[in-house]
């Protein structure tokens, strides 16, 4: 069985071509010993099965980032195998920049074939490339393709056997002159009038117009996410659990006589004589309900919108716009993804921290997400709680969270050891996403989320069950009561809400409603509940992503920040 490595710069359409060739039988895995993710799949041609690997995008084979080092290792492994082919995918609208990686690949001991992707766009922007001349110069097949439509893909498959192993000879210090000479021989440019798409693209990356467009895009995206998520919960998942799964669990509960250790672990506690999927805390009740009903719908909606952003080319533009802002907290533009995803649900936000290059970046982004990024469900509950007060209620909460995110992020930038490398990314053209590729990507991400998140959520619920059984949770409640009442100025009944926040923060906010709190107390409680600790689902995933040691440090920062801010807020608001 032949193996094919798809290699190229970021944003050259590798994933689209990968999806065109493979079916839905694709998997995402982490490269051994790293958190760098790659995708692999299979296809059969003339009764021959071949494995295809979508290698992380790189600009050079002499990288400093983890993704680049993984790509380099994959190439080194390919050099030791006789049946591996490297398919170098090039953005044909940016030939000169892409040829840098091409020349490095042609130096290696592995057969190479080149795909000129976005071939349709070369005509739109006035670029003409002589592919036959480029083939003669490079000594390997060069095939124009359009990944979105599939144009040229069959021709590429038919010519795979022509991949060549050549050695390019040039002086390293003259490489860019050599590349320029190649481009001058094969490429011609003609005048092209600025199109409407060109004008829109310019507006999306200019400071003020870009930020305004970003605001509109994000706002519309959240409306879409909210309606998709709430629709899936209200019409599919919640009815399934209430109508079909609850009778099964009720039968199991009766068989276990409604009590005992096994009942507590599997079913949980009966609430007013009945199973409550949000509060019973059993592995088969709350343990399944939380990730599937409360989390998965928003994950699906967020990944759907995210895939549109990625495949349209808008995500890279948004990253560039936010790069300068993110530098304040020691991160770069692409680091905004955990916060963006976290606004829908903190679980996918936690999972997305793995794409960041260094431990420092992952630690800062995960901690900041826990401190000032409430999920969509919690936002809805907070608005329901203080919305009647208008800006007097919502304003102080939002302002406090944003300010604390900036302050804590700046302090971590100064005191957390490690590196935060600069962002280097190309700005792709805006394109209409290919629906087939988008759905495949969405399927793969949802499958991966279910495999990654649910086991850890179940583990978290099991641990909390044990803590309840050993009365440790009750002890924590008694220990925290003086702090809550004296430092934060809240009634002792809010301790229960803080403990419930470890399971579901939106439910914890809802538990504040019947307590008759004043506006000042509602503001303090809402801020503290957002900042003090991640929910069990997010906590379980972050332990996996950060490791136990860093998660303990992150949790300590969250708790200290929440109590400090809550105490200061209590003093300030009490003085008015």
Secondary structure, 3 states (H helix, E strand, C coil): CCEEEEEECCCCCHHHHHHHHCCCCCEEEECCCCCCEEEEEEEEECCEEEEEEECCCCCCCCCCCHHHHHHHHHHHHHHCCCCEEEEEEEEHHHHHHHHHHHHHHHCCCCEEEEEEECHHHHHHCCEEECHHHHHHHHCCCEEECECCCCECHHHHHHCHHHCECCCCCCCHHHHHHHHHHHHHHHEEECCCCCCHHHHHHHHHHCHHHHHHHHHHHHHHHHHHHHHHHHHHHHHHHHHHHHHHHHHHHHHHHHHCCCCCHHHHHHCECCECCECCCCCCECCCCHHHHHHHHHHHHHHHHHHHHHHHHHHHCHHHHHHHHHHHHHHHHCCCHHHHHHHHHHHHCHHHHHHHHHHCCCHHHHHHHHHHHHHHCCCHHHHHHHHHHHHHHCHHHHHHHHHHHHHHHHHHHHHHHHHCCCCCCCCCCCCCCCCCCCHHHHHHHHHHHHHHHHHHHHHHHHHHHHHHHHHHHCCHHHHHHHHHHHHHHHHCCCCCCHHHHHHHCCCCHHHHHHCCHHHCCCHHHHHHHHHHHHHCCCCHHHHHHHHHHHCHHHHHHHHHHHHHHHHHHHHHHHHHHHCC
